[in-house]
Amino acid sequence: MKPKKSRGPKIDASLFLLGLIVILLGGGVFVTIGALRVDTIEGALTGDRVINTLFVLEGEGKPLGTYVVMYYPGTKRAAIFDIPGEVGLILQRINRVDRIDTVYDTQRIGTFESEIERLLDIDISFTFVLDTLNLGKVVDLIEGVEIFIPSPVEIYNEDIPVLFPSGVTRLDGDKAQLYVTYELPEENHEVVTFRRQRFFLGFIKRLGEQNETLKNPLVAQTYQSMLKTGMNQRVRTRLFDEYASIDMERVNIQSVGGNIREVSGKTLLFPYYDGSLIKEIVRQTLGGLTRQSEGAFTERVFTVEVLNGTATVGLAGRTAELLRGFGYDVISIGNADRNDYDTTVVIDRSGNESMVRTFGDIIKCTNIRFEVQPTENFDIEMNLQNYEYRSDFILIIGSDFNGRYIEG
């Protein structure tokens, strides 16, 4: 009787065939995922949704500046939100209240992205990280960044002098690196923040202007090596082609505002109203970006004068901060002619009813008075009697205002 043939080789062949099928299916899944990602990128860049890009200027392993650029291709409009590192949240990864930059790690940037997404209630499309060393190299690559310095800076110390002339100045790589990193002991933190914001605006503008140069294969290879980003070269060049069409002079950087508190020896900035205010500001901002409208009114920043018509000390200042968060330029705050206003009122000088009602909606104020304009020039109007700039809106706060909304 013949011995039975072993079935071992058949089993091995079957396993091999099964493994091959799994590999092919797995490869198909990855190809499909890759195609979906490409489709998503293409869809975003053709104008069907807002593109949210996270930019981090990094110094010594921590963010010096964290900015979310929201851009809508359909209208070519953009808005930028500054996320201070001291923003206090219940951080999911460590399950405790701490600064948002506590979870920042260049190698695991996803955790930091997720916390910003929760804070602003958005989805981040792309991330772009640049440390200060490579920042200087990139600035030289794009032949400098032009910014406006309001007053000259002349500081001589033992390490390195800090010297910047006033006026419009083009910073080279070394100067740019110094400009975003230097801080003076007596300097207000808000001044440092504002300085970095102005630089970031100039930097993004310049990247857009020089995007054709950065497409050169040799330049592109050098440039890409300086970045920490999930964007490939094709996506990056397409995105900055879009950025080149933005009028950065009209883009306002909005910061996350809140109350300062000390927690476990750390200074934390807790967003107003448990974070609901910044989410509302973001929603309104996104609505403004995607709104298809014509005319110069939609392209300008409106100015506001805030007057306190109550006996509550500091209410005008807090309200001004609220309005700045929504992108308005508060040019002055002060007291009204009396402190017993029962009803809050908005006085319109812009001559645009739609815009003033949008302004009133922020605090749910429908009590609007329209001031007759003596001129059709709404962009710049001077009070020739006292040479003071006339704001677009005057907000007189009454006792029906609870600090956020009109009650009743």
Buried (B, 14 or more C-beta within 10 A) or exposed (E): EEEEEEEEEEEEEEEEEEEEEEEEEEEEEEEEEEEEEEEEBEEBBEBEBBBBBBBBBBBEEBBBBBBBBBBBBBBBBBBBBBBBBBBBBEBEEEEEBBBBBBBBEBEEBEBBBBBBBBBBBBEBBBBBBBBBEBBBBBBEBBEBBEBEBEEEBEEEEEEEEBEBEEEEBBBEBEBBBBBBBBEEEEEEEEEBBBBBBBBBBBBBBBBBBBBEEBBEEEBBEBBBEBBBBBBEBEBBBBBBBBBBEBEBEEBBBBBBBBEEEEEEEEEBBBBBEEBEBBBBBBEBBBEBBBEEEEEEBBEBEBBBBBBBBBEBEEBBBBBBBBBBBBBBBBBBBEBBEEEEBEBBBBBBBBBBEEBBBBBBEBBBBEBBEEEEBEEEEBEEBEEEEEEEEBBBBBBBBBBBBEEBEBEE
